[in-house]
Amino acid sequence: MTLIDKPRADRRAFITGSAAWAASGLLASGGLQAQQLRAGSFAAGDYKPRRGQSGKDVIWIPTPDLFVTRMLRLAQVTPQDFVIDLGSGDGKIVIAAAREGARGLGIEYNPDMVELSRRRAQEAGVAERTRFEKADIFESDFSQATVVTMYLLPQLNLKLRPRILALKPGTRVVSHEFRMGRWRPDETSSVDHAALHLWLVPANVGGQWELQFPQQAGPVTTRLEVRRQHFQDFTGTVGFKDFDTGLREPKVAGEQVRFGFTDEDGRLRRFVGQVAGDVINGSVYDLTAGGARAPFSARRIGAAPAIEGSGPAAADEAESLGND
């Protein structure tokens, strides 16, 4: 279910107020919306959502069309994608994705909103590519998504973060306004007073690797040790006979890993590879020789340690970051 669109200057007050509403039950099933559901007062086709109405975890305000378009562009949605909207409200993001040729699933707790979404998908001519389920996002399986969209409070994003990080590397995640704690977005767009954030679920590159690449004297096999991976950032060293050296600009972007270092010959090399489980294959560029390209590979030795931050978030992580 989407949240209210507020200027950034009002975000702290809005978050504080939303938390207070949740504590008092105004965002839970005991509010006006739940009373309507128990009464079963809406005939088919009669239901019209009310801006600011309460839901299970959040209040509902529709995401503006301009924001929806930019969210789908950030995620680079194509007809090959399966888009899952967590808290899909009136279904507009899923319907917009289906208009781009993608398949879509909306997970929404309010059954009236689910029926409304189905009707709107039918009216838009995309019913065959969309599905809407009445379900709790925290109990739903969204592991098959290639794109995840959401507009939830920071505390809810943090609760979902371990499951999002467990998705297939390269899965794109777009959030309207709110972030996921210390997991920094890979890209942020500003539209009017709102922020739209994109994350790429990072591959796990932690642990010990055997790295093979060509030097001037021929192919070399050396040790690459990734000691710490914090979401898409990592640190590590490469070991040679007489020295170890650190990695330059190491980064994971979905299934892609990038890093560089100066080899035994004094040549600056830049590595760009695709991670597939315990194997990396890609290209190494000799930047000292004008960018000459050659293939490289790496194989992980032993188990991959967990990505730092992939477990449950600390209870105060969202609050400790303030407006971040």
C-alpha positions in Angstrom: 0.0 0.0 0.0 1.5 3.3 -1.0 2.2 6.1 1.5 1.7 9.8 1.5 3.8 12.0 -0.8 5.5 14.7 1.4 8.2 17.3 0.8 11.5 16.2 2.3 11.3 18.9 5.0 8.2 17.2 6.4 9.5 13.7 6.3 10.7 13.5 9.9 7.3 14.7 11.2 5.5 12.4 8.9 7.5 9.3 9.9 7.1 10.2 13.6 3.4 10.6 13.1 3.0 7.4 11.2 4.8 5.5 13.9 2.5 7.0 16.5 -0.6 6.1 14.4 0.7 2.5 14.1 1.2 2.3 17.9 -2.3 3.5 18.5 -3.9 1.1 16.0 -4.9 3.7 13.4 -2.7 1.9 10.8 -3.8 -1.5 11.9 -6.8 -3.7 11.1 -8.9 -2.0 13.7 -9.3 1.2 11.7 -12.1 2.5 9.4 -11.0 0.3 6.5 -11.1 -2.9 8.6 -14.5 -1.9 9.9 -15.7 -1.6 6.3 -14.2 -5.0 5.4 -16.0 -6.7 8.3 -19.3 -5.1 7.3 -18.8 -6.2 3.7 -20.5 -3.0 2.6 -19.1 -2.7 -0.9 -20.9 -4.2 -3.8 -18.8 -5.1 -6.9 -17.8 -2.0 -8.7 -18.9 0.4 -5.9 -15.7 0.6 -4.0 -13.7 3.9 -4.2 -10.5 4.2 -2.1 -10.3 7.3 0.1 -7.0 9.3 0.1 -5.3 8.9 3.5 -7.4 5.8 4.5 -5.8 3.5 7.0 -4.5 0.1 6.2 -2.7 -2.8 8.0 0.7 -1.1 8.2 0.5 2.2 6.4 -2.0 4.8 5.1 -2.8 5.0 1.4 -2.1 7.8 -1.1 -1.8 7.0 -4.8 1.7 7.4 -6.3 1.5 10.1 -9.0 1.8 8.8 -12.6 5.0 10.7 -13.2 6.6 8.9 -10.3 5.4 5.5 -11.5 6.9 6.1 -14.9 10.2 7.1 -13.5 10.2 4.1 -11.1 9.8 1.8 -14.0 12.4 3.6 -16.1 14.9 3.3 -13.2 14.3 -0.4 -13.0 14.6 -0.6 -16.9 11.5 -2.7 -17.1 11.1 -4.8 -20.2 8.6 -7.4 -21.5 10.9 -10.1 -20.0 10.4 -8.8 -16.4 8.2 -10.0 -13.6 7.3 -7.0 -11.5 6.0 -7.4 -8.0 4.6 -4.4 -6.1 4.7 -4.9 -2.3 1.5 -3.1 -1.0 0.0 -2.5 -4.4 -2.9 -0.3 -3.4 -5.1 0.4 -6.5 -2.7 -1.6 -8.8 -1.4 1.3 -10.8 2.3 0.3 -10.8 1.5 -3.3 -11.8 -0.9 -2.1 -14.5 1.7 0.4 -15.8 4.4 -2.3 -15.9 2.0 -4.6 -17.8 1.5 -1.8 -20.4 5.2 -2.0 -21.0 4.7 -5.7 -21.8 5.9 -7.1 -18.4 4.1 -9.5 -16.2 3.1 -8.1 -12.8 1.9 -9.2 -9.4 0.4 -6.9 -6.8 0.3 -8.0 -3.2 -2.2 -6.0 -1.2 -3.9 -6.6 2.2 -7.2 -4.8 1.5 -9.5 -7.1 -0.5 -11.5 -4.2 -1.8 -8.3 -2.7 -3.3 -7.5 -6.1 -4.8 -10.8 -6.3 -6.5 -10.5 -2.6 -7.7 -7.1 -3.4 -9.1 -8.4 -6.4 -11.0 -11.2 -4.3 -12.5 -8.8 -1.6 -13.5 -6.4 -4.1 -15.1 -9.4 -5.5 -17.1 -10.3 -2.0 -18.2 -6.7 -1.3 -19.2 -6.6 -4.5 -21.3 -3.7 -6.0 -19.4 -5.6 -8.5 -17.2 -3.8 -11.5 -18.8 -0.4 -10.1 -17.7 -1.4 -9.1 -14.2 -2.4 -10.8 -11.0 -3.5 -9.3 -7.7 -3.4 -11.2 -4.4 -5.0 -10.4 -1.0 -2.0 -11.2 1.2 0.4 -9.8 3.9 3.7 -8.7 2.2 5.6 -10.2 5.2 4.1 -13.6 4.6 4.2 -13.6 0.8 6.7 -15.2 -1.6 8.1 -12.6 -3.9 11.3 -14.6 -4.7 10.5 -14.9 -8.4 10.5 -11.1 -9.0 13.0 -9.6 -11.3 11.8 -6.1 -10.2 10.3 -5.2 -6.8 8.5 -1.9 -6.2 7.4 -0.4 -2.9 6.3 2.7 -1.0 6.6 1.8 2.6 7.9 3.3 5.9 11.6 2.9 6.6 10.9 0.5 9.5 9.0 -1.8 7.1 11.7 -1.5 4.4 14.3 -2.7 7.0 12.1 -5.6 8.0 11.9 -6.7 4.4 15.6 -6.1 3.7 17.0 -9.6 4.6 14.4 -11.1 2.2 15.3 -8.6 -0.5 19.0 -9.3 -0.2 18.2 -13.0 -0.6 16.7 -12.4 -4.0 18.6 -13.4 -7.2 21.5 -11.1 -7.7 20.6 -8.4 -10.3 17.0 -8.1 -9.1 16.1 -4.4 -9.3 14.3 -2.8 -6.3 12.7 0.6 -6.5 11.3 2.5 -3.5 9.3 5.7 -3.5 10.8 8.1 -1.0 12.1 5.8 1.7 15.4 3.9 1.9 16.6 0.7 3.4 18.8 1.9 6.3 22.6 1.6 5.6 22.1 -0.2 2.3 22.7 2.9 0.1 20.8 3.1 -3.2 22.7 2.5 -6.5 20.8 5.5 -8.0 18.4 8.1 -6.8 16.1 10.3 -8.9 14.5 13.5 -7.6 11.0 14.2 -8.9 9.3 17.3 -7.5 9.9 17.0 -3.8 10.1 13.2 -3.8 13.0 10.8 -4.1 12.9 7.5 -6.0 15.6 5.0 -5.1 17.0 2.1 -7.0 19.0 -0.9 -5.6 20.5 -3.8 -7.5 20.6 -6.9 -5.3 24.3 -7.6 -5.1 26.0 -11.0 -5.7 28.0 -12.4 -2.8 31.7 -12.0 -3.6 33.1 -12.7 -0.1 35.7 -15.2 0.7 38.9 -16.6 -0.9 39.3 -16.8 -4.7 41.8 -18.2 -7.2 42.2 -15.4 -9.7 43.6 -16.1 -13.2 44.7 -13.4 -15.6 47.5 -12.7 -18.1 50.6 -10.7 -17.3 53.5 -9.8 -19.6 55.3 -13.1 -18.8 52.1 -15.2 -19.4 49.1 -16.3 -17.4 49.2 -16.0 -13.6 47.1 -17.6 -10.9 47.0 -15.6 -7.6 45.0 -15.3 -4.4 42.1 -12.8 -4.2 40.8 -12.4 -0.7 37.5 -10.5 -0.1 37.5 -9.9 3.6 34.4 -7.8 4.0 31.3 -7.2 1.8 28.9 -4.5 3.1 26.0 -4.7 0.7 27.4 -3.6 -2.7 30.8 -2.4 -1.3 33.7 -4.7 -0.4 37.3 -4.6 0.6 40.0 -7.1 -0.3 43.6 -7.9 -1.3 45.5 -9.7 -4.1 48.5 -11.7 -3.0 51.7 -12.0 -5.1 55.0 -13.7 -4.3 56.6 -10.7 -2.7 53.7 -8.5 -1.7 49.9 -8.1 -1.2 48.1 -5.2 -2.7 44.6 -3.7 -2.0 41.8 -3.3 -4.5 40.9 0.0 -6.2 37.3 1.1 -6.5 35.8 -2.3 -5.7 32.0 -2.5 -6.3 29.2 -5.1 -6.9 26.4 -4.0 -9.2 23.9 -6.9 -9.3 25.7 -9.8 -10.9 28.6 -7.6 -12.0 31.8 -7.1 -10.0 34.4 -4.5 -10.6 37.8 -3.9 -9.1 41.4 -2.9 -10.0 45.0 -3.1 -8.8 48.6 -2.7 -9.9 50.2 -6.1 -10.8 53.7 -7.4 -10.5 54.8 -5.7 -13.7 53.5 -2.3 -12.5 50.6 -2.3 -14.8 47.2 -1.0 -13.6 44.6 -3.5 -14.4 40.8 -3.1 -14.2 38.6 -6.2 -13.8 34.9 -6.3 -14.9 33.2 -9.7 -14.5 29.9 -11.6 -14.1 29.4 -13.5 -10.9 27.7 -16.9 -11.2 27.8 -18.6 -7.8 31.4 -19.5 -7.0 32.7 -18.5 -10.5 33.6 -15.1 -12.0 34.3 -14.7 -15.7 35.0 -11.4 -17.5 37.5 -9.0 -19.0 40.6 -7.4 -17.6 41.8 -4.1 -19.0 45.5 -3.1 -19.0 45.0 0.6 -18.4 48.8 1.2 -18.6 48.7 -0.1 -22.2 45.8 2.0 -23.4 43.1 -0.4 -22.2 44.1 -3.6 -24.0 41.5 -6.3 -23.0 42.0 -9.9 -22.1 39.8 -12.6 -20.4 40.1 -13.4 -16.7 38.4 -15.9 -14.4 38.1 -16.6 -10.7 37.0 -19.5 -8.6 35.9 -19.3 -5.0 37.6 -21.7 -2.6 35.4 -22.6 0.3 32.1 -21.2 1.5 30.9 -17.7 0.9 30.5 -15.7 4.1 27.2 -13.8 4.6 27.0 -10.3 3.2 27.3 -7.8 6.1 23.8 -6.3 6.7 21.9 -9.3 5.2 20.6 -10.3 8.6 17.9 -8.6 10.7 18.4 -4.9 11.1 19.1 -3.3 14.5 15.9 -2.0 16.0 17.1 1.6 15.9 18.8 1.6 12.5 16.2 3.7 10.7 16.1 6.3 13.5 19.9 6.4 13.9 20.2 7.6 10.3 17.9 10.6 10.7 16.9 12.1 7.4 19.3 9.8 5.6 
